[in-house]
Amino acid sequence: MIRVEIPGTGPVNIQNVMFDYNGTIAADGRLLDGVGAAMNRLAHRLDFHVVTADTFGSVQAQLEGVKAQVVLISNQNQDQKKLDVLNHIGPDTTLAVGNGVNDALMLKQAVLGVAVLGEEGMALPALMSADVMIRHILDVFAFFENPKRLIATLRN
């Protein structure tokens, strides 16, 4: 678990990190460089969950050897299914990361929602539902390695 004291907001305890796959930690079905290593480096402190409809059919192979739980969902009502997964693992201790319209509900309900611009761009509903916007997925791992970055962004 990582505890972040945010002035004006209070403490945030993060036990889980929930990722969308395509557009967030992967592009065109391929895991982005550095993501697997970053997850493995932090797996002793955080539980990682990757939620996807697996459009390219590649998530299992791409995450082989990565310490993350893969949750496959169907193509219908993806936004609600992602929210259901978030509610199952615990929104009060989960930081959610996504870039699409189907990520907006989980970003809004998580203790912290992070919208990532990435290679695919970002949907406006994802941005409007998030607490923080980052330019690249590796920036979210930098928050965990140096929480002062997150504090500087969110302090009141």
TORKELUM-720586 format. One record per residue: residue number from 1; residue in three letters; y, x, z of N, C-alpha, C, O, CB in turn. Coordinates in steps of 0.02 Angstrom, whole numbers, plus 50000, padded with zeros to 5 digits. Glycine has a CB too. Layout:
# TORKELUM-720586
 resi resn  n_py  n_px  n_pz ca_py ca_px ca_pz  c_py  c_px  c_pz  o_py  o_px  o_pz cb_py cb_px cb_pz
  NUM  ALA     Y     X     Z     Y     X     Z     Y     X     Z     Y     X     Z     Y     X     Z
...
# end
This chain:
# TORKELUM-720586
 resi resn  n_py  n_px  n_pz ca_py ca_px ca_pz  c_py  c_px  c_pz  o_py  o_px  o_pz cb_py cb_px cb_pz
    1  MET 49941 50042 50000 50000 50000 50000 50062 50045 50000 50062 50098 50030 50000 49952 50061
    2  ILE 50113 50021 49966 50177 50055 49966 50229 50007 49994 50236 49951 49971 50197 50079 49893
    3  ARG 50265 50031 50044 50318 49991 50076 50385 50018 50053 50399 50078 50058 50312 49992 50155
    4  VAL 50427 49973 50029 50494 49992 50005 50545 49952 50045 50543 49890 50045 50502 49980 49928
    5  GLU 50590 49987 50079 50643 49954 50117 50704 49947 50071 50734 49997 50051 50662 49995 50182
    6  ILE 50721 49885 50053 50776 49873 50007 50835 49846 50047 50832 49790 50073 50755 49823 49951
    7  PRO 50889 49885 50053 50948 49862 50091 50974 49796 50065 50985 49786 50005 51003 49915 50088
    8  GLY 50985 49750 50112 51011 49684 50095 50957 49634 50077 50971 49574 50075 51057 49690 50038
    9  THR 50897 49657 50065 50841 49614 50048 50786 49618 50100 50756 49567 50118 50813 49632 49979
   10  GLY 50773 49677 50125 50721 49688 50174 50662 49724 50145 50665 49748 50088 50699 49622 50202
   11  PRO 50609 49730 50184 50550 49767 50161 50509 49730 50109 50503 49668 50111 50506 49785 50221
   12  VAL 50481 49768 50063 50434 49741 50014 50371 49783 50019 50372 49844 50013 50465 49744 49941
   13  ASN 50315 49749 50031 50250 49782 50034 50213 49769 49969 50200 49711 49951 50208 49757 50095
   14  ILE 50195 49822 49934 50160 49816 49871 50090 49843 49878 50080 49903 49891 50198 49852 49813
   15  GLN 50040 49799 49870 49970 49819 49872 49940 49817 49802 49896 49857 49785 49931 49774 49920
   16  ASN 49964 49769 49761 49936 49757 49694 49989 49767 49641 50048 49753 49652 49907 49686 49689
   17  VAL 49967 49791 49584 50010 49794 49525 49972 49759 49470 49916 49777 49453 50028 49869 49504
   18  MET 50003 49707 49442 49972 49666 49391 50007 49678 49325 50068 49667 49319 49974 49590 49411
   19  PHE 49970 49700 49275 49998 49716 49210 49973 49667 49157 49915 49648 49157 49980 49787 49190
   20  ASP 50018 49648 49113 49999 49622 49048 49973 49682 49009 49989 49739 49027 50061 49586 49010
   21  TYR 49933 49672 48958 49905 49728 48920 49947 49745 48859 49985 49793 48860 49833 49713 48900
   22  ASN 49939 49705 48805 49974 49720 48743 50049 49711 48750 50073 49660 48774 49948 49677 48686
   23  GLY 50086 49762 48730 50158 49761 48735 50184 49788 48800 50244 49803 48807 50183 49692 48725
   24  THR 50139 49795 48849 50160 49820 48915 50131 49889 48929 50168 49937 48935 50139 49770 48970
   25  ILE 50064 49893 48933 50033 49958 48943 49997 49982 48880 49969 50037 48879 49984 49956 49002
   26  ALA 49997 49941 48828 49964 49958 48766 50006 49936 48707 50047 49890 48713 49893 49925 48762
   27  ALA 49997 49969 48651 50028 49948 48588 49973 49943 48536 49934 49989 48527 50084 49999 48565
   28  ASP 49970 49887 48502 49919 49875 48451 49849 49885 48478 49805 49910 48442 49932 49920 48391
   29  GLY 49838 49867 48542 49772 49871 48572 49754 49939 48599 49699 49948 48626 49722 49851 48522
   30  ARG 49798 49988 48594 49784 50056 48617 49826 50072 48679 49887 50064 48678 49797 50108 48561
   31  LEU 49793 50095 48732 49827 50113 48793 49878 50168 48779 49863 50217 48745 49776 50136 48847
   32  LEU 49937 50159 48806 49990 50208 48795 49975 50273 48834 49946 50271 48888 50059 50180 48817
   33  ASP 49996 50328 48805 49984 50394 48836 50014 50396 48906 50070 50375 48917 50015 50449 48792
   34  GLY 49975 50422 48952 49998 50432 49020 49985 50375 49068 49988 50384 49129 50070 50446 49020
   35  VAL 49971 50315 49042 49962 50257 49085 49899 50262 49127 49901 50251 49188 49960 50193 49043
   36  GLY 49843 50278 49096 49780 50283 49133 49783 50337 49187 49760 50326 49243 49722 50299 49085
   37  ALA 49812 50393 49170 49818 50448 49219 49863 50426 49277 49848 50442 49335 49846 50511 49185
   38  ALA 49917 50391 49262 49962 50368 49315 49927 50318 49361 49935 50321 49422 50025 50336 49285
   39  MET 49888 50272 49333 49850 50225 49375 49801 50262 49419 49796 50248 49479 49814 50173 49330
   40  ASN 49764 50308 49390 49714 50344 49429 49746 50386 49485 49718 50392 49539 49673 50390 49383
   41  ARG 49805 50413 49471 49841 50453 49520 49863 50411 49581 49866 50436 49637 49903 50486 49488
   42  LEU 49877 50347 49569 49902 50303 49623 49849 50255 49650 49864 50215 49694 49960 50263 49597
   43  ALA 49788 50258 49623 49736 50209 49642 49717 50213 49715 49688 50165 49741 49676 50220 49600
   44  HIS 49730 50267 49749 49714 50272 49820 49764 50233 49863 49752 50221 49922 49713 50345 49843
   45  ARG 49821 50212 49833 49872 50174 49870 49882 50103 49845 49906 50060 49881 49937 50210 49866
   46  LEU 49863 50090 49782 49876 50026 49750 49814 50001 49713 49773 50040 49690 49935 50031 49702
   47  ASP 49808 49935 49707 49756 49904 49667 49787 49880 49602 49835 49842 49602 49721 49844 49705
   48  PHE 49759 49902 49546 49786 49886 49481 49743 49832 49447 49682 49834 49449 49789 49949 49436
   49  HIS 49778 49783 49417 49746 49727 49383 49777 49722 49313 49839 49720 49307 49754 49660 49423
   50  VAL 49736 49718 49262 49760 49710 49194 49735 49643 49169 49674 49631 49166 49735 49769 49147
   51  VAL 49782 49599 49153 49765 49530 49133 49782 49522 49059 49838 49534 49038 49803 49478 49176
   52  THR 49732 49502 49020 49741 49500 48948 49694 49451 48914 49639 49437 48939 49732 49570 48919
   53  ALA 49716 49426 48857 49672 49388 48813 49636 49436 48765 49593 49414 48726 49713 49335 48773
   54  ASP 49653 49500 48769 49620 49553 48731 49620 49538 48656 49568 49537 48624 49549 49562 48754
   55  THR 49678 49528 48629 49688 49511 48559 49652 49559 48511 49624 49537 48461 49762 49511 48543
   56  PHE 49652 49623 48527 49622 49673 48483 49550 49690 48502 49518 49729 48467 49664 49736 48485
   57  GLY 49525 49661 48556 49456 49674 48577 49444 49745 48600 49388 49771 48594 49410 49658 48522
   58  SER 49495 49777 48627 49490 49848 48643 49500 49866 48716 49492 49924 48735 49539 49886 48602
   59  VAL 49517 49817 48757 49539 49833 48826 49484 49869 48866 49500 49917 48901 49559 49770 48862
   60  GLN 49423 49848 48861 49369 49879 48900 49361 49953 48881 49357 49996 48925 49303 49842 48890
   61  ALA 49359 49967 48818 49352 50036 48795 49413 50078 48813 49406 50135 48834 49339 50039 48720
   62  GLN 49472 50049 48804 49533 50086 48818 49543 50102 48892 49573 50153 48909 49593 50047 48793
   63  LEU 49517 50059 48936 49525 50070 49008 49463 50101 49040 49458 50104 49102 49541 50004 49041
   64  GLU 49416 50124 49000 49357 50157 49027 49380 50219 49066 49417 50261 49039 49307 50176 48971
   65  GLY 49358 50225 49128 49377 50281 49170 49442 50272 49207 49463 50315 49245 49381 50342 49129
   66  VAL 49475 50215 49196 49538 50200 49230 49522 50154 49289 49485 50105 49282 49590 50167 49182
   67  LYS 49551 50169 49346 49538 50130 49407 49582 50068 49407 49633 50064 49441 49552 50173 49470
   68  ALA 49560 50018 49368 49595 49955 49362 49544 49900 49349 49495 49910 49314 49649 49957 49306
   69  GLN 49557 49842 49378 49515 49784 49364 49542 49748 49303 49602 49733 49300 49512 49735 49426
   70  VAL 49499 49735 49255 49519 49698 49195 49501 49625 49205 49444 49608 49223 49484 49727 49131
   71  VAL 49549 49581 49193 49539 49508 49197 49551 49479 49128 49608 49480 49104 49585 49475 49251
   72  LEU 49499 49454 49097 49505 49424 49031 49521 49350 49037 49489 49314 49076 49440 49435 48989
   73  ILE 49569 49328 48998 49588 49257 48997 49585 49233 48925 49585 49273 48878 49660 49246 49026
   74  SER 49582 49168 48915 49580 49140 48848 49651 49138 48819 49700 49149 48854 49548 49069 48847
   75  ASN 49655 49123 48755 49719 49120 48721 49762 49060 48740 49823 49061 48730 49709 49121 48647
   76  GLN 49732 49008 48765 49769 48947 48782 49801 48954 48851 49771 48980 48898 49723 48886 48780
   77  ASN 49863 48930 48856 49899 48927 48921 49898 48994 48957 49885 48997 49017 49870 48874 48965
   78  GLN 49912 49047 48921 49909 49113 48951 49958 49121 49009 49943 49154 49058 49924 49166 48898
   79  ASP 50017 49091 49003 50065 49097 49057 50039 49069 49122 50047 49099 49175 50131 49062 49038
   80  GLN 50007 49011 49119 49978 48980 49179 49918 49019 49204 49908 49026 49265 49958 48907 49164
   81  LYS 49878 49045 49159 49819 49083 49180 49839 49148 49214 49808 49169 49263 49774 49099 49119
   82  LYS 49892 49180 49190 49917 49240 49223 49945 49222 49292 49935 49260 49340 49971 49274 49180
   83  LEU 49979 49167 49297 50004 49144 49362 49946 49129 49409 49950 49145 49469 50048 49081 49354
   84  ASP 49893 49100 49384 49834 49086 49426 49804 49151 49453 49784 49155 49511 49780 49048 49385
   85  VAL 49800 49203 49411 49774 49268 49433 49820 49296 49487 49797 49322 49538 49767 49317 49374
   86  LEU 49885 49293 49476 49934 49317 49525 49924 49281 49592 49923 49313 49645 50005 49307 49500
   87  ASN 49918 49215 49590 49909 49177 49651 49843 49195 49686 49839 49192 49748 49910 49102 49636
   88  HIS 49793 49213 49648 49729 49233 49677 49734 49300 49713 49706 49308 49768 49675 49237 49622
   89  ILE 49768 49348 49683 49772 49415 49715 49828 49419 49767 49827 49464 49810 49783 49468 49662
   90  GLY 49876 49373 49765 49927 49371 49816 49996 49389 49791 50012 49449 49786 49909 49416 49872
   91  PRO 50037 49341 49774 50104 49355 49747 50150 49392 49796 50196 49427 49774 50136 49290 49727
   92  ASP 50139 49385 49861 50183 49417 49910 50174 49492 49916 50215 49526 49945 50172 49385 49978
   93  THR 50120 49518 49887 50107 49590 49889 50094 49618 49819 50064 49672 49812 50048 49605 49935
   94  THR 50116 49582 49768 50102 49603 49699 50166 49614 49660 50210 49572 49659 50059 49551 49664
   95  LEU 50169 49672 49629 50221 49687 49580 50191 49672 49512 50139 49699 49495 50247 49762 49585
   96  ALA 50223 49628 49473 50197 49609 49407 50240 49641 49353 50301 49647 49360 50196 49531 49399
   97  VAL 50206 49661 49298 50240 49695 49243 50220 49662 49177 50161 49654 49164 50224 49771 49243
   98  GLY 50269 49644 49137 50255 49614 49072 50316 49616 49026 50370 49639 49046 50232 49543 49081
   99  ASN 50306 49592 48965 50360 49593 48916 50367 49528 48876 50416 49519 48840 50351 49650 48869
  100  GLY 50318 49483 48882 50317 49425 48838 50334 49360 48871 50339 49356 48932 50251 49420 48807
  101  VAL 50342 49308 48830 50354 49241 48855 50298 49220 48902 50310 49188 48953 50360 49190 48796
  102  ASN 50236 49240 48885 50180 49220 48928 50176 49259 48993 50131 49247 49033 50116 49229 48889
  103  ASP 50223 49304 49005 50226 49341 49068 50280 49314 49115 50282 49334 49174 50239 49414 49054
  104  ALA 50322 49270 49091 50380 49248 49130 50362 49217 49197 50394 49233 49248 50421 49199 49090
  105  LEU 50311 49175 49199 50293 49143 49263 50270 49193 49315 50290 49189 49373 50238 49091 49251
  106  MET 50228 49241 49294 50204 49291 49343 50260 49336 49366 50263 49356 49424 50147 49332 49313
  107  LEU 50306 49353 49320 50363 49395 49339 50407 49361 49390 50432 49392 49437 50403 49414 49277
  108  LYS 50417 49297 49381 50459 49258 49426 50428 49250 49495 50463 49254 49545 50473 49188 49396
  109  GLN 50362 49240 49499 50329 49224 49562 50306 49285 49601 50294 49279 49661 50271 49180 49548
  110  ALA 50300 49342 49570 50278 49403 49606 50332 49426 49654 50391 49409 49646 50261 49459 49556
  111  VAL 50313 49464 49704 50362 49490 49752 50415 49531 49714 50473 49530 49733 50328 49533 49806
  112  LEU 50394 49566 49662 50440 49600 49617 50413 49592 49546 50355 49604 49532 50448 49676 49635
  113  GLY 50457 49571 49501 50440 49565 49430 50476 49618 49390 50537 49626 49397 50456 49495 49404
  114  VAL 50439 49653 49348 50468 49707 49308 50455 49691 49234 50398 49685 49213 50437 49776 49327
  115  ALA 50509 49684 49197 50505 49673 49125 50512 49740 49090 50557 49779 49106 50560 49622 49100
  116  VAL 50467 49754 49043 50467 49818 49009 50484 49808 48935 50455 49765 48902 50398 49853 49016
  117  LEU 50530 49848 48910 50552 49843 48841 50497 49869 48794 50474 49831 48751 50617 49883 48829
  118  GLY 50476 49928 48801 50420 49955 48763 50428 49952 48688 50483 49938 48663 50359 49920 48782
  119  GLU 50373 49964 48652 50374 49967 48580 50378 49899 48546 50404 49893 48491 50312 50002 48556
  120  GLU 50354 49846 48580 50355 49779 48550 50419 49742 48563 50431 49689 48534 50297 49740 48577
  121  GLY 50461 49768 48606 50520 49731 48627 50504 49688 48687 50451 49694 48717 50547 49688 48569
  122  MET 50552 49646 48705 50544 49604 48764 50572 49535 48749 50625 49528 48719 50580 49635 48825
  123  ALA 50535 49484 48769 50558 49415 48761 50610 49399 48814 50605 49421 48871 50498 49365 48766
  124  LEU 50660 49362 48794 50714 49343 48840 50688 49308 48903 50713 49322 48957 50764 49300 48805
  125  PRO 50640 49261 48898 50615 49230 48960 50584 49281 49009 50589 49272 49070 50563 49178 48943
  126  ALA 50553 49334 48983 50526 49386 49027 50583 49421 49063 50580 49432 49124 50483 49437 48987
  127  LEU 50634 49440 49026 50692 49473 49056 50725 49430 49109 50741 49454 49163 50743 49491 49001
  128  MET 50734 49366 49094 50769 49321 49140 50728 49305 49202 50755 49283 49253 50787 49256 49104
  129  SER 50663 49316 49199 50619 49302 49256 50606 49363 49300 50580 49356 49355 50553 49275 49232
  130  ALA 50625 49421 49276 50611 49484 49311 50666 49502 49360 50722 49478 49356 50601 49540 49261
  131  ASP 50647 49545 49407 50696 49574 49454 50726 49638 49425 50783 49656 49441 50663 49588 49521
  132  VAL 50687 49673 49384 50706 49738 49357 50683 49741 49285 50630 49714 49268 50677 49796 49399
  133  MET 50721 49775 49242 50701 49789 49174 50696 49864 49166 50740 49901 49188 50751 49758 49121
  134  ILE 50641 49887 49135 50633 49959 49121 50624 49969 49047 50606 49923 49010 50572 49988 49160
  135  ARG 50637 50030 49024 50634 50044 48953 50564 50064 48930 50547 50053 48872 50682 50099 48935
  136  HIS 50524 50094 48975 50457 50118 48957 50411 50107 49016 50433 50110 49073 50458 50193 48936
  137  ILE 50348 50094 49003 50300 50078 49056 50294 50134 49107 50282 50120 49166 50233 50064 49026
  138  LEU 50301 50196 49087 50294 50251 49136 50349 50249 49189 50341 50278 49243 50295 50318 49100
  139  ASP 50403 50214 49175 50457 50207 49224 50434 50168 49286 50459 50180 49340 50517 50172 49193
  140  VAL 50387 50122 49278 50362 50084 49336 50324 50130 49383 50328 50121 49444 50317 50025 49313
  141  PHE 50288 50177 49357 50251 50225 49399 50300 50271 49435 50286 50293 49491 50201 50265 49358
  142  ALA 50355 50286 49403 50407 50328 49436 50435 50293 49497 50454 50326 49545 50463 50345 49386
  143  PHE 50438 50225 49496 50461 50189 49555 50415 50202 49615 50438 50209 49672 50463 50113 49541
  144  PHE 50350 50207 49603 50302 50218 49657 50304 50291 49681 50294 50305 49740 50232 50200 49635
  145  GLU 50315 50336 49635 50317 50407 49653 50383 50426 49685 50387 50473 49724 50305 50450 49592
  146  ASN 50436 50389 49669 50502 50399 49700 50534 50331 49713 50575 50309 49673 50547 50444 49654
  147  PRO 50516 50298 49769 50541 50231 49783 50617 50225 49786 50644 50170 49782 50512 50207 49847
  148  LYS 50652 50281 49795 50725 50278 49797 50754 50252 49731 50809 50224 49731 50754 50347 49813
  149  ARG 50718 50260 49677 50741 50233 49612 50742 50156 49615 50789 50125 49591 50696 50257 49554
  150  LEU 50690 50128 49643 50686 50055 49650 50738 50030 49700 50771 49979 49688 50615 50034 49672
  151  ILE 50746 50066 49754 50796 50047 49804 50866 50048 49773 50905 50002 49784 50794 50095 49864
  152  ALA 50882 50100 49735 50948 50105 49704 50961 50047 49656 51018 50024 49649 50955 50171 49667
  153  THR 50909 50023 49623 50917 49968 49576 50924 49900 49610 50963 49858 49587 50857 49966 49529
  154  LEU 50888 49890 49665 50885 49823 49696 50927 49814 49759 50934 49757 49782 50814 49808 49713
  155  ARG 50955 49867 49785 50994 49858 49847 51053 49812 49837 51082 49808 49783 51018 49925 49874
  156  ASN 51070 49777 49890 51126 49729 49887 51189 49763 49910 51242 49731 49911 51111 49667 49930
# end
